[in-house]
């Protein structure tokens, strides 16, 4: 049945596209220098975004909640909002990344999962 096969291939293709989109948006490579922090897309390296350390006011460490565990993360903050975040969930070299961050670190942030979701969606900390 050609319509059943077409439906199956459409579903599989849609799932693959979703995972590809998540990889493109959630897992950029991070290149840190003395003046900048650059986020480079792993699949399309010509798509990158560079931030100067002065683009951030400060950073805070936070325990981010997921369905089965918590993960350490650093939120880079500008004007009371998260501008970028680096999570141990995505980066195996998380410790090396946070040691090289040149923005002032202002301690740990403790908040529940609902407040975290609010902050990640653009709310003020």
MARMAR-908594 format. One record per residue (C-alpha): residue number from 1; x, y, z. Coordinates in steps of 0.02 Angstrom, whole numbers. Example, Ala and Ser with C-alpha at 12.3 -4.5 7.8 and 13.67 -1.06 7.14 Angstrom:
REM residues 2
+-----+--------+--------+--------+
:   i :     px :     py :     pz :
+-----+--------+--------+--------+
:   1 :    615 :   -225 :    390 :
:   2 :    684 :    -53 :    357 :
+-----+--------+--------+--------+
//
This chain:
REM residues 125
+-----+--------+--------+--------+
:   i :     px :     py :     pz :
+-----+--------+--------+--------+
:   1 :      0 :      0 :      0 :
:   2 :     85 :    158 :    -61 :
:   3 :    -13 :    277 :     52 :
:   4 :     37 :    179 :    209 :
:   5 :    220 :    181 :    158 :
:   6 :    212 :    367 :    118 :
:   7 :    134 :    402 :    289 :
:   8 :    268 :    299 :    377 :
:   9 :    409 :    386 :    284 :
:  10 :    331 :    556 :    323 :
:  11 :    325 :    516 :    509 :
:  12 :    504 :    452 :    512 :
:  13 :    563 :    603 :    411 :
:  14 :    472 :    721 :    529 :
:  15 :    554 :    642 :    682 :
:  16 :    725 :    654 :    600 :
:  17 :    693 :    836 :    556 :
:  18 :    644 :    872 :    737 :
:  19 :    806 :    795 :    804 :
:  20 :    907 :    889 :    674 :
:  21 :    823 :   1052 :    724 :
:  22 :    860 :   1017 :    908 :
:  23 :   1043 :    984 :    866 :
:  24 :   1056 :   1144 :    767 :
:  25 :    975 :   1253 :    900 :
:  26 :   1029 :   1174 :   1065 :
:  27 :   1206 :   1107 :   1044 :
:  28 :   1322 :   1236 :    968 :
:  29 :   1509 :   1220 :    987 :
:  30 :   1583 :   1350 :   1103 :
:  31 :   1747 :   1438 :   1065 :
:  32 :   1813 :   1547 :   1206 :
:  33 :   1949 :   1678 :   1186 :
:  34 :   2011 :   1819 :   1298 :
:  35 :   1885 :   1943 :   1225 :
:  36 :   1742 :   1838 :   1158 :
:  37 :   1634 :   1684 :   1172 :
:  38 :   1579 :   1614 :   1004 :
:  39 :   1437 :   1491 :    977 :
:  40 :   1458 :   1392 :    814 :
:  41 :   1325 :   1280 :    739 :
:  42 :   1397 :   1102 :    723 :
:  43 :   1307 :   1061 :    561 :
:  44 :   1316 :   1230 :    476 :
:  45 :   1480 :   1308 :    537 :
:  46 :   1451 :   1470 :    441 :
:  47 :   1308 :   1504 :    563 :
:  48 :   1389 :   1573 :    719 :
:  49 :   1358 :   1705 :    850 :
:  50 :   1495 :   1798 :    940 :
:  51 :   1475 :   1884 :   1109 :
:  52 :   1600 :   1998 :   1194 :
:  53 :   1620 :   1975 :   1382 :
:  54 :   1552 :   2152 :   1402 :
:  55 :   1388 :   2091 :   1325 :
:  56 :   1349 :   2006 :   1491 :
:  57 :   1325 :   2089 :   1661 :
:  58 :   1366 :   1933 :   1762 :
:  59 :   1338 :   1746 :   1769 :
:  60 :   1257 :   1630 :   1896 :
:  61 :   1264 :   1443 :   1924 :
:  62 :   1100 :   1349 :   1935 :
:  63 :   1037 :   1170 :   1951 :
:  64 :    923 :   1142 :   1802 :
:  65 :    787 :   1012 :   1820 :
:  66 :    746 :    879 :   1692 :
:  67 :    629 :    731 :   1699 :
:  68 :    752 :    611 :   1781 :
:  69 :    896 :    715 :   1848 :
:  70 :    966 :    887 :   1879 :
:  71 :   1110 :    964 :   1782 :
:  72 :   1229 :   1106 :   1823 :
:  73 :   1216 :   1258 :   1712 :
:  74 :   1285 :   1433 :   1700 :
:  75 :   1168 :   1571 :   1648 :
:  76 :   1250 :   1722 :   1567 :
:  77 :   1140 :   1869 :   1614 :
:  78 :   1112 :   2041 :   1538 :
:  79 :    985 :   2165 :   1609 :
:  80 :    911 :   2034 :   1726 :
:  81 :    873 :   1909 :   1586 :
:  82 :    962 :   1754 :   1524 :
:  83 :   1058 :   1800 :   1367 :
:  84 :   1149 :   1631 :   1347 :
:  85 :   1159 :   1472 :   1448 :
:  86 :   1285 :   1332 :   1456 :
:  87 :   1224 :   1167 :   1528 :
:  88 :   1317 :   1011 :   1583 :
:  89 :   1178 :    913 :   1497 :
:  90 :   1242 :    965 :   1325 :
:  91 :   1429 :    988 :   1354 :
:  92 :   1547 :    852 :   1411 :
:  93 :   1683 :    984 :   1442 :
:  94 :   1567 :   1092 :   1549 :
:  95 :   1698 :   1116 :   1685 :
:  96 :   1827 :   1182 :   1563 :
:  97 :   1700 :   1300 :   1485 :
:  98 :   1647 :   1379 :   1649 :
:  99 :   1827 :   1398 :   1708 :
: 100 :   1863 :   1505 :   1554 :
: 101 :   1712 :   1620 :   1569 :
: 102 :   1775 :   1797 :   1596 :
: 103 :   1611 :   1871 :   1660 :
: 104 :   1595 :   1903 :   1849 :
: 105 :   1517 :   1753 :   1936 :
: 106 :   1387 :   1801 :   2067 :
: 107 :   1357 :   1635 :   2154 :
: 108 :   1222 :   1504 :   2144 :
: 109 :   1041 :   1533 :   2101 :
: 110 :    910 :   1426 :   2188 :
: 111 :    738 :   1416 :   2110 :
: 112 :    604 :   1290 :   2068 :
: 113 :    569 :   1216 :   1897 :
: 114 :    423 :   1333 :   1859 :
: 115 :    526 :   1489 :   1894 :
: 116 :    669 :   1416 :   1790 :
: 117 :    552 :   1388 :   1643 :
: 118 :    488 :   1566 :   1662 :
: 119 :    667 :   1634 :   1659 :
: 120 :    717 :   1528 :   1508 :
: 121 :    568 :   1593 :   1412 :
: 122 :    626 :   1773 :   1435 :
: 123 :    566 :   1819 :   1610 :
: 124 :    671 :   1920 :   1731 :
: 125 :    774 :   1830 :   1861 :
+-----+--------+--------+--------+
//
